Amino acid sequence: MERRETAFDIIVALGRRFKEYRKALGLSQQAIHRKTGVALSTISLFENGKGQGLSLSHFCLLMKTLDLKVEPDTLIPEVFRTDLAKLWEKQNKRSKK
C-alpha cells in the first residue's frame, strides 16, 4: 500500500526547504522577520516542522522574501498546486501595486 503524504508531512518538508534556501542566501531569521513582519517565533516554528498554523499568505510572503525565481509548481506537492498557485498570483499582484 502506497503511503500518501499528509498535510503535516508537506508542511514539515516546506519548512525544511525554506530554511535551506534562507541559509544558502546567507539570511538570518531576524532578516526575514524585518523584511516581512512575520514573527520570529512563526518563522522558527515553520522551519522546525511545527508551523501547522502558518497561513498561506504568510507562507507566500516568506517565499517571496527569499526572491526565489521558481514557480509554486516546483516547490509545492501536486496535491496543493492549484490552490496555492492562485494565492501566489494574487499575492504577487498586490505587491506590485
RODO-556615 format. One record per residue: residue in one letter; y, x, z of N, C-alpha, C in turn; residue number from 1. Coordinates in Angstrom, 2 decimals. Each point is the difference from the previous one (the first is absolute). Layout:
<nodes>
{res = A; n_Y = Y; n_X = X; n_Z = Z; ca_Y = Y; ca_X = X; ca_Z = Z; c_Y = Y; c_X = X; c_Z = Z; n = NUM} .
...
</nodes>
This chain:
<nodes>
{res = M; n_Y = -1.18; n_X = 0.84; n_Z = 0.00; ca_Y = 1.18; ca_X = -0.84; ca_Z = 0.00; c_Y = 1.24; c_X = 0.88; c_Z = 0.00; n = 1} .
{res = E; n_Y = 0.91; n_X = -0.27; n_Z = -0.91; ca_Y = 1.22; ca_X = 0.77; ca_Z = -0.14; c_Y = 1.00; c_X = -0.38; c_Z = 1.10; n = 2} .
{res = R; n_Y = 0.58; n_X = 1.03; n_Z = 0.62; ca_Y = 1.00; ca_X = -0.24; ca_Z = 1.05; c_Y = 1.35; c_X = -0.24; c_Z = -0.66; n = 3} .
{res = R; n_Y = 0.64; n_X = -1.07; n_Z = 0.34; ca_Y = 1.31; ca_X = -0.34; ca_Z = -0.54; c_Y = 1.08; c_X = 0.46; c_Z = 0.98; n = 4} .
{res = E; n_Y = 1.03; n_X = 0.61; n_Z = -0.53; ca_Y = 1.08; ca_X = 0.46; ca_Z = 0.86; c_Y = 0.72; c_X = -1.18; c_Z = 0.64; n = 5} .
{res = T; n_Y = 0.30; n_X = 0.16; n_Z = 1.26; ca_Y = 0.76; ca_X = -1.01; ca_Z = 0.71; c_Y = 1.49; c_X = 0.36; c_Z = -0.09; n = 6} .
{res = A; n_Y = 0.84; n_X = -0.93; n_Z = 0.37; ca_Y = 1.44; ca_X = 0.27; ca_Z = 0.03; c_Y = 0.28; c_X = 1.14; c_Z = 0.97; n = 7} .
{res = F; n_Y = -0.71; n_X = 0.07; n_Z = 1.10; ca_Y = 0.18; ca_X = 1.09; ca_Z = 0.96; c_Y = -0.30; c_X = 1.35; c_Z = -0.65; n = 8} .
{res = D; n_Y = -1.11; n_X = 0.09; n_Z = -0.73; ca_Y = -0.37; ca_X = 1.25; ca_Z = -0.69; c_Y = 1.09; c_X = 0.44; c_Z = -0.96; n = 9} .
{res = I; n_Y = 0.58; n_X = -0.96; n_Z = -0.69; ca_Y = 1.03; ca_X = 0.30; ca_Z = -0.99; c_Y = 1.27; c_X = 0.50; c_Z = 0.69; n = 10} .
{res = I; n_Y = 0.38; n_X = -0.63; n_Z = 1.09; ca_Y = 1.19; ca_X = 0.43; ca_Z = 0.75; c_Y = -0.18; c_X = 1.41; c_Z = 0.53; n = 11} .
{res = V; n_Y = -1.18; n_X = 0.30; n_Z = 0.53; ca_Y = -0.28; ca_X = 1.34; ca_Z = 0.51; c_Y = 0.12; c_X = 1.02; c_Z = -1.13; n = 12} .
{res = A; n_Y = -0.59; n_X = -0.29; n_Z = -1.16; ca_Y = 0.06; ca_X = 0.92; ca_Z = -1.14; c_Y = 1.43; c_X = 0.19; c_Z = -0.49; n = 13} .
{res = L; n_Y = 0.76; n_X = -1.06; n_Z = -0.07; ca_Y = 1.38; ca_X = 0.10; ca_Z = -0.46; c_Y = 0.86; c_X = 0.82; c_Z = 0.98; n = 14} .
{res = G; n_Y = -0.23; n_X = -0.20; n_Z = 1.28; ca_Y = 0.72; ca_X = 0.78; ca_Z = 1.00; c_Y = -0.28; c_X = 1.49; c_Z = -0.12; n = 15} .
{res = R; n_Y = -1.26; n_X = 0.34; n_Z = -0.22; ca_Y = -0.38; ca_X = 1.41; ca_Z = -0.19; c_Y = 0.66; c_X = 0.57; c_Z = -1.24; n = 16} .
{res = R; n_Y = -0.03; n_X = -0.75; n_Z = -1.09; ca_Y = 0.63; ca_X = 0.47; ca_Z = -1.24; c_Y = 1.50; c_X = 0.21; c_Z = 0.19; n = 17} .
{res = F; n_Y = 0.62; n_X = -0.95; n_Z = 0.67; ca_Y = 1.43; ca_X = 0.11; ca_Z = 0.24; c_Y = 0.30; c_X = 1.28; c_Z = 0.78; n = 18} .
{res = K; n_Y = -0.76; n_X = 0.25; n_Z = 1.04; ca_Y = 0.21; ca_X = 1.19; ca_Z = 0.83; c_Y = -0.18; c_X = 1.28; c_Z = -0.83; n = 19} .
{res = E; n_Y = -1.02; n_X = 0.03; n_Z = -0.85; ca_Y = -0.24; ca_X = 1.16; ca_Z = -0.86; c_Y = 1.18; c_X = 0.23; c_Z = -0.94; n = 20} .
{res = Y; n_Y = 0.47; n_X = -1.05; n_Z = -0.64; ca_Y = 1.13; ca_X = 0.12; ca_Z = -0.93; c_Y = 1.26; c_X = 0.44; c_Z = 0.74; n = 21} .
{res = R; n_Y = 0.24; n_X = -0.60; n_Z = 1.16; ca_Y = 1.19; ca_X = 0.35; ca_Z = 0.79; c_Y = -0.01; c_X = 1.48; c_Z = 0.35; n = 22} .
{res = K; n_Y = -1.12; n_X = 0.48; n_Z = 0.50; ca_Y = -0.11; ca_X = 1.40; ca_Z = 0.39; c_Y = 0.11; c_X = 0.93; c_Z = -1.22; n = 23} .
{res = A; n_Y = -0.60; n_X = -0.40; n_Z = -1.11; ca_Y = 0.08; ca_X = 0.81; ca_Z = -1.21; c_Y = 1.45; c_X = 0.16; c_Z = -0.47; n = 24} .
{res = L; n_Y = 0.81; n_X = -1.01; n_Z = 0.28; ca_Y = 1.42; ca_X = 0.05; ca_Z = -0.36; c_Y = 0.84; c_X = 0.70; c_Z = 1.07; n = 25} .
{res = G; n_Y = -0.63; n_X = 0.39; n_Z = 1.08; ca_Y = 0.71; ca_X = 0.69; ca_Z = 1.07; c_Y = 0.91; c_X = -0.90; c_Z = 0.81; n = 26} .
{res = L; n_Y = -0.33; n_X = -1.28; n_Z = 0.06; ca_Y = 0.82; ca_X = -0.96; ca_Z = 0.74; c_Y = -0.63; c_X = -0.32; c_Z = 1.35; n = 27} .
{res = S; n_Y = 0.83; n_X = -0.10; n_Z = 1.00; ca_Y = -0.47; ca_X = -0.40; ca_Z = 1.33; c_Y = 0.04; c_X = -1.52; c_Z = 0.11; n = 28} .
{res = Q; n_Y = -0.67; n_X = -0.51; n_Z = 1.01; ca_Y = 0.09; ca_X = -1.43; ca_Z = 0.27; c_Y = 1.45; c_X = -0.38; c_Z = 0.32; n = 29} .
{res = Q; n_Y = 0.70; n_X = 0.88; n_Z = 0.69; ca_Y = 1.41; ca_X = -0.23; ca_Z = 0.34; c_Y = 0.84; c_X = -0.16; c_Z = -1.26; n = 30} .
{res = A; n_Y = -0.26; n_X = 0.85; n_Z = -1.00; ca_Y = 0.75; ca_X = -0.09; ca_Z = -1.27; c_Y = -0.27; c_X = -1.34; c_Z = -0.69; n = 31} .
{res = I; n_Y = -1.25; n_X = -0.43; n_Z = 0.02; ca_Y = -0.36; ca_X = -1.29; ca_Z = -0.59; c_Y = 0.71; c_X = -1.12; c_Z = 0.76; n = 32} .
{res = H; n_Y = 0.00; n_X = 0.10; n_Z = 1.30; ca_Y = 0.69; ca_X = -1.00; ca_Z = 0.84; c_Y = 1.48; c_X = -0.08; c_Z = -0.36; n = 33} .
{res = R; n_Y = 0.65; n_X = 1.15; n_Z = -0.13; ca_Y = 1.44; ca_X = 0.01; ca_Z = -0.32; c_Y = 0.26; c_X = -0.61; c_Z = -1.38; n = 34} .
{res = K; n_Y = -0.88; n_X = 0.24; n_Z = -0.95; ca_Y = 0.20; ca_X = -0.52; ca_Z = -1.35; c_Y = -0.27; c_X = -1.50; c_Z = -0.10; n = 35} .
{res = T; n_Y = -0.93; n_X = -0.49; n_Z = 0.81; ca_Y = -0.44; ca_X = -1.39; ca_Z = -0.15; c_Y = 0.45; c_X = -0.94; c_Z = 1.10; n = 36} .
{res = G; n_Y = 0.22; n_X = 0.54; n_Z = 1.18; ca_Y = 0.27; ca_X = -0.86; ca_Z = 1.15; c_Y = -1.26; c_X = -0.56; c_Z = 0.62; n = 37} .
{res = V; n_Y = -1.17; n_X = 0.34; n_Z = -0.56; ca_Y = -1.27; ca_X = -0.45; ca_Z = 0.57; c_Y = -0.23; c_X = 0.80; c_Z = 1.28; n = 38} .
{res = A; n_Y = -0.38; n_X = -0.68; n_Z = 1.06; ca_Y = -0.18; ca_X = 0.64; ca_Z = 1.31; c_Y = -1.02; c_X = 1.14; c_Z = -0.07; n = 39} .
{res = L; n_Y = 0.28; n_X = 1.07; n_Z = 0.75; ca_Y = -0.92; ca_X = 1.14; ca_Z = 0.06; c_Y = -1.39; c_X = -0.45; c_Z = 0.45; n = 40} .
{res = S; n_Y = -0.05; n_X = -0.90; n_Z = 0.95; ca_Y = -1.30; ca_X = -0.48; ca_Z = 0.49; c_Y = -0.77; c_X = -0.71; c_Z = -1.12; n = 41} .
{res = T; n_Y = 0.69; n_X = -0.73; n_Z = -0.84; ca_Y = -0.64; ca_X = -0.70; ca_Z = -1.12; c_Y = -0.56; c_X = 1.01; c_Z = -0.99; n = 42} .
{res = I; n_Y = 0.77; n_X = 1.02; n_Z = -0.32; ca_Y = -0.45; ca_X = 1.04; ca_Z = -0.93; c_Y = -1.22; c_X = 0.71; c_Z = 0.57; n = 43} .
{res = S; n_Y = 0.07; n_X = 0.36; n_Z = 1.27; ca_Y = -1.11; ca_X = 0.70; ca_Z = 0.65; c_Y = -1.27; c_X = -0.86; c_Z = 0.02; n = 44} .
{res = L; n_Y = 0.15; n_X = -1.25; n_Z = 0.39; ca_Y = -1.16; ca_X = -0.90; ca_Z = 0.02; c_Y = -0.61; c_X = -0.13; c_Z = -1.39; n = 45} .
{res = F; n_Y = 0.83; n_X = -0.16; n_Z = -1.02; ca_Y = -0.48; ca_X = -0.12; ca_Z = -1.37; c_Y = -0.78; c_X = 1.24; c_Z = -0.41; n = 46} .
{res = E; n_Y = 0.56; n_X = 1.17; n_Z = 0.25; ca_Y = -0.65; ca_X = 1.25; ca_Z = -0.40; c_Y = -1.30; c_X = 0.26; c_Z = 0.75; n = 47} .
{res = N; n_Y = -0.13; n_X = -0.58; n_Z = 1.18; ca_Y = -1.19; ca_X = 0.22; ca_Z = 0.82; c_Y = -0.99; c_X = -1.16; c_Z = -0.03; n = 48} .
{res = G; n_Y = 0.13; n_X = -0.83; n_Z = -1.03; ca_Y = -0.99; ca_X = -1.06; ca_Z = -0.21; c_Y = 0.12; c_X = -1.19; c_Z = 0.92; n = 49} .
{res = K; n_Y = 1.15; n_X = -0.14; n_Z = 0.63; ca_Y = 0.19; ca_X = -1.12; ca_Z = 0.93; c_Y = 1.17; c_X = -0.87; c_Z = -0.43; n = 50} .
{res = G; n_Y = 0.27; n_X = -0.02; n_Z = -1.29; ca_Y = 1.16; ca_X = -0.71; ca_Z = -0.50; c_Y = -0.30; c_X = -1.36; c_Z = -0.56; n = 51} .
{res = Q; n_Y = -0.91; n_X = -0.73; n_Z = 0.64; ca_Y = -0.37; ca_X = -1.32; ca_Z = -0.51; c_Y = 1.18; c_X = -0.96; c_Z = -0.03; n = 52} .
{res = G; n_Y = 1.01; n_X = 0.24; n_Z = 0.81; ca_Y = 1.15; ca_X = -0.88; ca_Z = 0.03; c_Y = 1.12; c_X = 0.41; c_Z = -0.95; n = 53} .
{res = L; n_Y = -0.21; n_X = 1.04; n_Z = -0.78; ca_Y = 1.02; ca_X = 0.47; ca_Z = -0.94; c_Y = 0.24; c_X = -1.06; c_Z = -1.07; n = 54} .
{res = S; n_Y = 1.25; n_X = -0.39; n_Z = -0.17; ca_Y = 0.31; ca_X = -1.01; ca_Z = -1.02; c_Y = -0.07; c_X = 0.63; c_Z = -1.39; n = 55} .
{res = L; n_Y = -0.21; n_X = -0.82; n_Z = -0.98; ca_Y = -0.02; ca_X = 0.50; ca_Z = -1.38; c_Y = 1.36; c_X = 0.55; c_Z = -0.40; n = 56} .
{res = S; n_Y = 1.06; n_X = -0.59; n_Z = 0.49; ca_Y = 1.32; ca_X = 0.51; ca_Z = -0.36; c_Y = 0.22; c_X = 1.39; c_Z = 0.61; n = 57} .
{res = H; n_Y = -0.45; n_X = 0.22; n_Z = 1.24; ca_Y = 0.09; ca_X = 1.34; ca_Z = 0.59; c_Y = -0.89; c_X = 0.97; c_Z = -0.76; n = 58} .
{res = F; n_Y = -1.19; n_X = -0.45; n_Z = -0.37; ca_Y = -0.91; ca_X = 0.87; ca_Z = -0.76; c_Y = 0.66; c_X = 0.45; c_Z = -1.30; n = 59} .
{res = C; n_Y = 0.56; n_X = -0.95; n_Z = -0.74; ca_Y = 0.66; ca_X = 0.35; ca_Z = -1.27; c_Y = 1.18; c_X = 0.93; c_Z = 0.23; n = 60} .
{res = L; n_Y = 0.75; n_X = -0.25; n_Z = 1.03; ca_Y = 1.14; ca_X = 0.84; ca_Z = 0.34; c_Y = -0.45; c_X = 1.42; c_Z = 0.33; n = 61} .
{res = L; n_Y = -1.07; n_X = 0.13; n_Z = 0.78; ca_Y = -0.52; ca_X = 1.33; ca_Z = 0.34; c_Y = -0.47; c_X = 0.74; c_Z = -1.24; n = 62} .
{res = M; n_Y = -0.72; n_X = -0.68; n_Z = -0.88; ca_Y = -0.50; ca_X = 0.65; ca_Z = -1.21; c_Y = 1.15; c_X = 0.42; c_Z = -0.90; n = 63} .
{res = K; n_Y = 0.99; n_X = -0.85; n_Z = -0.13; ca_Y = 1.16; ca_X = 0.31; ca_Z = -0.83; c_Y = 0.76; c_X = 1.21; c_Z = 0.55; n = 64} .
{res = T; n_Y = 0.04; n_X = 0.12; n_Z = 1.32; ca_Y = 0.70; ca_X = 1.11; ca_Z = 0.63; c_Y = -0.61; c_X = 1.34; c_Z = -0.37; n = 65} .
{res = L; n_Y = -1.30; n_X = 0.01; n_Z = -0.25; ca_Y = -0.65; ca_X = 1.24; ca_Z = -0.42; c_Y = 0.28; c_X = 0.31; c_Z = -1.46; n = 66} .
{res = D; n_Y = 0.69; n_X = -0.92; n_Z = -0.67; ca_Y = 0.37; ca_X = 0.15; ca_Z = -1.40; c_Y = -1.22; c_X = 0.29; c_Z = -0.88; n = 67} .
{res = L; n_Y = -1.07; n_X = -0.71; n_Z = 0.30; ca_Y = -1.22; ca_X = 0.19; ca_Z = -0.78; c_Y = 0.20; c_X = -0.56; c_Z = -1.40; n = 68} .
{res = K; n_Y = -0.42; n_X = 0.74; n_Z = -0.95; ca_Y = 0.13; ca_X = -0.42; ca_Z = -1.39; c_Y = -1.31; c_X = -0.62; c_Z = -0.48; n = 69} .
{res = V; n_Y = -0.67; n_X = -0.72; n_Z = 0.86; ca_Y = -1.25; ca_X = -0.67; ca_Z = -0.35; c_Y = 0.20; c_X = -1.50; c_Z = 0.07; n = 70} .
{res = E; n_Y = -0.74; n_X = -0.69; n_Z = -0.77; ca_Y = 0.02; ca_X = -1.45; ca_Z = 0.04; c_Y = -0.90; c_X = -0.47; c_Z = 1.14; n = 71} .
{res = P; n_Y = 0.27; n_X = -1.16; n_Z = 0.54; ca_Y = -0.85; ca_X = -0.52; ca_Z = 1.08; c_Y = -1.47; c_X = -0.05; c_Z = -0.39; n = 72} .
{res = D; n_Y = -0.30; n_X = -0.21; n_Z = -1.29; ca_Y = -1.38; ca_X = -0.06; ca_Z = -0.45; c_Y = -0.76; c_X = 1.28; c_Z = 0.32; n = 73} .
{res = T; n_Y = 0.69; n_X = 1.11; n_Z = 0.02; ca_Y = -0.64; ca_X = 1.28; ca_Z = 0.28; c_Y = -0.32; c_X = 0.13; c_Z = 1.47; n = 74} .
{res = L; n_Y = 0.79; n_X = -0.59; n_Z = 0.83; ca_Y = -0.09; ca_X = 0.18; ca_Z = 1.45; c_Y = -0.78; c_X = -1.10; c_Z = 0.70; n = 75} .
{res = I; n_Y = 0.13; n_X = -1.21; n_Z = -0.47; ca_Y = -0.53; ca_X = -1.16; ca_Z = 0.71; c_Y = -1.37; c_X = -0.39; c_Z = -0.54; n = 76} .
{res = P; n_Y = -0.94; n_X = -0.29; n_Z = 0.89; ca_Y = -1.31; ca_X = -0.48; ca_Z = -0.45; c_Y = 0.15; c_X = -1.26; c_Z = -0.85; n = 77} .
{res = E; n_Y = -0.89; n_X = -0.15; n_Z = -0.94; ca_Y = 0.08; ca_X = -1.07; ca_Z = -0.99; c_Y = 0.17; c_X = -1.39; c_Z = 0.62; n = 78} .
{res = V; n_Y = -0.65; n_X = -0.22; n_Z = 1.13; ca_Y = 0.04; ca_X = -1.30; ca_Z = 0.66; c_Y = 1.43; c_X = -0.48; c_Z = 0.26; n = 79} .
{res = F; n_Y = 0.91; n_X = 0.93; n_Z = 0.30; ca_Y = 1.36; ca_X = -0.36; ca_Z = 0.38; c_Y = 1.05; c_X = 0.32; c_Z = -1.06; n = 80} .
{res = R; n_Y = -0.39; n_X = 0.51; n_Z = -1.13; ca_Y = 0.97; ca_X = 0.50; ca_Z = -0.98; c_Y = 0.99; c_X = -1.03; c_Z = -0.50; n = 81} .
{res = T; n_Y = -0.43; n_X = -1.15; n_Z = -0.37; ca_Y = 0.89; ca_X = -0.99; ca_Z = -0.60; c_Y = 1.13; c_X = -0.40; c_Z = 0.94; n = 82} .
{res = D; n_Y = -0.36; n_X = -0.39; n_Z = 1.21; ca_Y = 1.02; ca_X = -0.44; ca_Z = 0.95; c_Y = 0.94; c_X = 1.13; c_Z = 0.39; n = 83} .
{res = L; n_Y = -0.53; n_X = 1.18; n_Z = 0.23; ca_Y = 0.85; ca_X = 1.10; ca_Z = 0.42; c_Y = 0.87; c_X = 0.50; c_Z = -1.15; n = 84} .
{res = A; n_Y = -0.52; n_X = -0.02; n_Z = -1.21; ca_Y = 0.80; ca_X = 0.42; ca_Z = -1.16; c_Y = 1.21; c_X = -0.91; c_Z = -0.16; n = 85} .
{res = K; n_Y = -0.17; n_X = -1.29; n_Z = 0.22; ca_Y = 1.12; ca_X = -0.94; ca_Z = -0.08; c_Y = 1.04; c_X = 0.30; c_Z = 1.07; n = 86} .
{res = L; n_Y = -0.46; n_X = 0.25; n_Z = 1.22; ca_Y = 0.91; ca_X = 0.32; ca_Z = 1.09; c_Y = 0.73; c_X = 1.32; c_Z = -0.27; n = 87} .
{res = W; n_Y = -0.72; n_X = 0.97; n_Z = -0.53; ca_Y = 0.57; ca_X = 1.31; ca_Z = -0.33; c_Y = 1.14; c_X = -0.17; c_Z = -1.00; n = 88} .
{res = E; n_Y = -0.25; n_X = -0.77; n_Z = -1.05; ca_Y = 1.03; ca_X = -0.27; ca_Z = -1.02; c_Y = 1.22; c_X = -0.66; c_Z = 0.63; n = 89} .
{res = K; n_Y = -0.23; n_X = -1.00; n_Z = 0.81; ca_Y = 1.08; ca_X = -0.74; ca_Z = 0.65; c_Y = 0.83; c_X = 0.94; c_Z = 0.88; n = 90} .
{res = Q; n_Y = -0.67; n_X = 0.85; n_Z = 0.78; ca_Y = 0.68; ca_X = 0.94; ca_Z = 0.88; c_Y = 0.85; c_X = 0.99; c_Z = -0.81; n = 91} .
{res = N; n_Y = -0.54; n_X = 0.49; n_Z = -1.11; ca_Y = 0.73; ca_X = 0.96; ca_Z = -0.84; c_Y = 1.20; c_X = -0.65; c_Z = -0.65; n = 92} .
{res = K; n_Y = -0.10; n_X = -1.25; n_Z = -0.40; ca_Y = 1.14; ca_X = -0.70; ca_Z = -0.59; c_Y = 1.13; c_X = -0.15; c_Z = 1.00; n = 93} .
{res = R; n_Y = -0.36; n_X = -0.32; n_Z = 1.27; ca_Y = 1.01; ca_X = -0.15; ca_Z = 1.04; c_Y = 0.74; c_X = 1.30; c_Z = 0.27; n = 94} .
{res = S; n_Y = -0.74; n_X = 1.11; n_Z = 0.02; ca_Y = 0.62; ca_X = 1.28; ca_Z = 0.34; c_Y = 0.88; c_X = 0.53; c_Z = -1.12; n = 95} .
{res = K; n_Y = -0.15; n_X = -0.49; n_Z = -1.23; ca_Y = 0.82; ca_X = 0.45; ca_Z = -1.13; c_Y = 1.33; c_X = -0.74; c_Z = -0.08; n = 96} .
{res = K; n_Y = 0.13; n_X = -1.09; n_Z = 0.75; ca_Y = 1.22; ca_X = -0.81; ca_Z = -0.04; c_Y = 1.12; c_X = 0.68; c_Z = 0.73; n = 97} .
</nodes>
